[in-house]
Amino acid sequence: MIIGVPKEIKIKEDRVAITPQNVNTLIKSGHKVIIEKSAGIGSGFSDDEYKQAGAIIKDNAEDVYKEAEIIVKVKEPLPSEYKYLRKNQILFTYLHLAIKEELTKELLAKKVISIAYESIQTEDNTLPLLTPMSEVAGKMSIQIAANLLENRNGGKGILLGGIAGVGAGKVLIVGAGHVGINAAKIAVGMGADVTITDIDINKLRHADNIFGSKIKTYISNEFNLKLLTKTADVVIGAVLIPGHKAPHIITEEMVKNMEKGSVIVDVSIDQGGIVETIDRVQTIDNPTFEKYGVIHYSVSNIPGSVARTATIALTNETIKYLSDIVNKGVIEAIKNDSSLAKGVNTFNGKLTNQGAANSLNMEYTELSSLIGFNV
């Protein structure tokens, strides 16, 4: 199969979808890999390294899309890339269609077979291609918040860990999944006063088992969040409902009652965000805005700031699924792996992700009805 890797064009997105090591694996299996010039530079991989691994370098994205049977990316195609997509081409990337109506319609109109990293789900409900980026984003969220708390950035002038005679900053983490746990690891390590909330008591028990007395845990409900946000110096949004638009858990009223100079980092912004006052997605170049005196950080590609770490972590996981798709063919790969089948978002002009269909109020079609096989 011909595998194409275009350069990411989202602002400050320096990750790349395939490493030279991945290229070597695919070439040895008899496939052809074409990569756009400079696609790996931001992650520290030169064109020469890709060439040595067996890849063919193309000068522009159009040539990559034109030749490739499967396009492998990190982030979703942007409008300038839509014209390159074609019927039955496979697209393997993060999509987050629940908040992307225009892209969804484009994929359906072009009859693209789209497989979303974030939708691939194992039988134990693990999201193997989302987990590594959740770990990165969770850890980075605290670094970001600590920086934004500085006076020069409009923050309260608080050192998260405090010092002798001065109390630590208060960090509220909403969600005890991979993002939340990894945010807590950094916040606890910095010496912050950390509280984690979740609707799932078992996740809170897991957090307690990890951190013990170093954190406090509360069931996530409106009553508790009203109290906790009022005194928090930092709020981290870390809630994910796979395939669905994120619910607004932190209300406008809660934000109004936070102290001026407090910081919100909504890692859930990829799926629409959990903070009612966040009405826009920002870029790494322009990551924040202020509302009611509170600094809001709403960047949808946080791991793109640590591109080499993020690229290697992501591709360690994606290569297994990519190899299955290209070695077996997409239909056989889907039939043989129910977790991969859950990642199929569009197929033959039909929307096959129920969460996205519900969020966008669009028609949903069971994938099994399209491929003649129960998945």
HELIX and SHEET records of a PDB file:
HELIX    1   1 PRO A   20  LYS A   28  1                                   9    
HELIX    2   2 ILE A   41  SER A   43  5                                   3    
HELIX    3   3 ASP A   47  ALA A   53  1                                   7    
HELIX    4   4 ALA A   61  GLU A   67  1                                   7    
HELIX    5   5 PRO A   79  TYR A   84  5                                   6    
HELIX    6   6 LEU A   97  ILE A   99  5                                   3    
HELIX    7   7 GLU A  101  LYS A  110  1                                  10    
HELIX    8   8 TYR A  117  SER A  119  5                                   3    
HELIX    9   9 THR A  131  LEU A  148  1                                  18    
HELIX   10  10 ASN A  151  ASN A  153  5                                   3    
HELIX   11  11 HIS A  178  GLY A  189  1                                  12    
HELIX   12  12 ILE A  201  PHE A  211  1                                  11    
HELIX   13  13 GLY A  212  LYS A  214  5                                   3    
HELIX   14  14 GLU A  222  THR A  231  1                                  10    
HELIX   15  15 GLU A  252  LYS A  256  1                                   5    
HELIX   16  16 VAL A  267  GLN A  271  5                                   5    
HELIX   17  17 ILE A  302  VAL A  306  5                                   5    
HELIX   18  18 ALA A  307  LYS A  328  1                                  22    
HELIX   19  19 VAL A  330  ASN A  336  1                                   7    
HELIX   20  20 SER A  338  LYS A  342  1                                   5    
HELIX   21  21 GLN A  354  LEU A  360  1                                   7    
HELIX   22  22 SER A  368  ILE A  371  1                                   4    
SHEET    1   A 8 ILE A  56  LYS A  58  0                                        
SHEET    2   A 8 LYS A  32  GLU A  36  1                                        
SHEET    3   A 8 ILE A   2  VAL A   5  1                                        
SHEET    4   A 8 ILE A  70  VAL A  72  1                                        
SHEET    5   A 8 ILE A  90  THR A  93  1                                        
SHEET    6   A 8 ILE A 113  ALA A 116  1                                        
SHEET    7   A 8 VAL A 344  PHE A 347 -1                                        
SHEET    8   A 8 LYS A 350  LEU A 351 -1                                        
SHEET    1   B 7 ILE A 215  ILE A 219  0                                        
SHEET    2   B 7 ASP A 193  ASP A 198  1                                        
SHEET    3   B 7 LYS A 170  VAL A 174  1                                        
SHEET    4   B 7 VAL A 234  GLY A 237  1                                        
SHEET    5   B 7 VAL A 263  ASP A 266  1                                        
SHEET    6   B 7 VAL A 294  TYR A 297  1                                        
SHEET    7   B 7 THR A 288  LYS A 291 -1                                        
END                                                                             
